[in-house]
Amino acid sequence: MSSNAIDFGALTGQKDTKAAPVDVDGFLNSAQQASTLISNSKDMLWKATANADDIAQLDAQRKAANDIADPKEKASKLQQIQASQDTQLAVALDDKSKQAQLTSAKGDKQKNINGAIYNFVLGSLKDTQLLGQGKDLVKGLAGNPANISKLGQVNGIVSSLAGQVDTMTKITGSITKLATTAKIELPKSAADVPKDTSI
């Protein structure tokens, strides 16, 4: 395992990410919560390392994308913008001067940054756990005609989770390495409670 890879099995206390069966609505709700946790955390960490011009430019791009009438075109543009932000954050996390910005802030700003780091890793742990649950849930739904209407929705979430886990691997590894070096608290399992942060 590379030094930038996080061992989710070690953090959750288990190597198998499969969990007890969950209901469909509970699964979908948990997936949404994890996604929001990761999104808010990434946004806070990116803004803590980006300059004012970059922030204004991306905000303007996102505002323009949200005004697009066609749903598919709008979703595609927002995904492109998010990918650009994720790339910028990944680069920042490997930059020593940017790392210093994340570990040497003062007062509430540092508290919020630490909370965002904690919440990002927590969201990643939740995603990994949910991915295992979702795959089991798909199998159960596929065998029950009464639930077939929800199969497509769950399949979509599982696909999204798989892509998100894959995309976030490098960022998660860099954040975990930074947090360990700076002695910033990290969650021990997907069941831990998120930190309060000011977004």
N, C-alpha and C positions, 0 to 999 in steps of 0.2 A: 504494500500500500504506500502511495506517495505521501510526502510530508504534508501536502495540501489536502489530503483526503480525510474526511471525517468518518470515524467508525461509528455509524449509527447503532450497530448492534451493541457496542460497548456502552453507549450512552443510555440505551433503553434497557440494558440488562439482558438482552436476548438477541440471538443471531437470526431468528426467524421473525420476519415482520408480520406474519399472519396474526390476527387478533380474533377475539370472540366475535361471532356474527353480530351485525348491527342492522337496524332497520333502515329502509331506504331513505326516509326523510331525515333521520338522524345522521346518516352518512353524508347526504347532500349538504346539510347544515354545517357539519364539521368541516367538510371540504371548503365551503365558502369562508368559514372562519379562518382556516389555515391560509387560504389564499389572501385574505385581507391582511392578516398578520404579516405575511411575507411582503406584500405590496407596500404597506405603510412603512415597514422597517427599511426596505430598499430605498424608498423615496427619502426618508430622513437621512440615511447614511450617504446617499448620493448628494443631497443638498449640503451636507456637512463638509463635503470635499470639493464640490463644484464652485466655479466662480459665478458672480452675479449675472454676467452676460449669458453663460451657458444655461443657467436656470431660467432666465427670461425667454431665451430662444426656445427651449423645450416646452415651456409653459404655453408659448404662443402656438407652437406646432400642435400641441395636444388640444388647445382650444379650437383651432381650425379643424382638426380631425373630428372633434365632437359635433361640429356644425354640418358634417357631411350627411346628406339625407339617406343615401343608399346604405343599408345596414352592413352588407358584406364589405363594401369599400371602406366604410368607417372602421369596422373591426380590423381590417387588414392594415390600415394606416396607423391605428393605435398600437397594434402589435409591433409594427416597424419602429415606432417611437419608443416603446418599452424596451425593445431589443437594443436600441441605441443607448438608452439610459443604463441598461444592464452592462453593456460593453464598457461604458465610461466608468461605472462603479468597479468592475473587475480590474481595469487598468489602475484606478486610483488605489485599490487595495494592495497592489504590488509596488506602489510608489512610496518611498520612505517618508517624503515630506507630507504626503496625504495621510499616511498612517499616523504621523505625529498629530495631525489635525483631529484624528479620531480618538487619541489617547491623552491629549494635553489640554483639552478645553477646561473651562472653569464652571463650578457650581452646577446649576440646573442643566446647562447645555451638555456637560459631560455625563450627568445622570441620564439625560434623555438618549444620548448616543449609546451609553452602556445598555440602556433598556432596549434600544433598537437592535443592537448586536444580539442580545439575549433572545429577543422575540423573533429575529430572523432565523436563528438556529432552531428555536422551538418550532417555528412554522415548518422548517425543513424536516424536523423529526416527525411532526404530525403528517406531513405529506407522504413520507416514506411508510408510516404505519397505515395511512389511509389507502395507499396504493395496494398493499397486501389485502386489506379489508375489501376494497372495491373489486378486486379480481375474484375473491370468494363470493361476493355479492352477485356479480354477473352470472356466475355458475348457478347460483340458487334461483335467480330470476329467469334464466333461460329454461329451467325445468318446471316453471310454474306459469301456465298460460294467463292466470289472473293478474300477474304482475308484468306481463310482456310490454305494457305501455310505458313502464318506467325503465325498461332495459336500455333503450337508446340514450336516455338521459344519463344513466349511470355509466354506460360505455363511454360517453363523451367526457365525463368527469375523469374516468380512469385514464383515458388517452391524454387529457390535459395534465393530470398529475404526473404521468410518466414523462411527458415533455418538460414539465417544470422541474422535476427532480433532476433530470439530465442536465438541463440548462443551468441550474443553480449549484451543481457540484463544485465547480471551481470557486465560485463566490463563497460558498459555505466553507470550503477548505481554507481559503484565505482569511475569512473572518474568524474562524476557529483558531487558526495559528496566531493571529493578531491578539485575540482575546486571551489566549493562554500566555503569551509573552507579556502582555500588559496586566495580567491577573484580573481580568474582567470576568465576572460570574457568567457561567453558561448553564442552560437547563440540563438536568440529568436524564429526563425522560419526556416523551410526548405528552404525558399527563400533567406536567408542571403548569403553573399558572403564569400567563403573560405579565410582563411588567407594564406599569402605567407610563406612557410617554406623551409628550406634547407634540402632536403632528402639526 
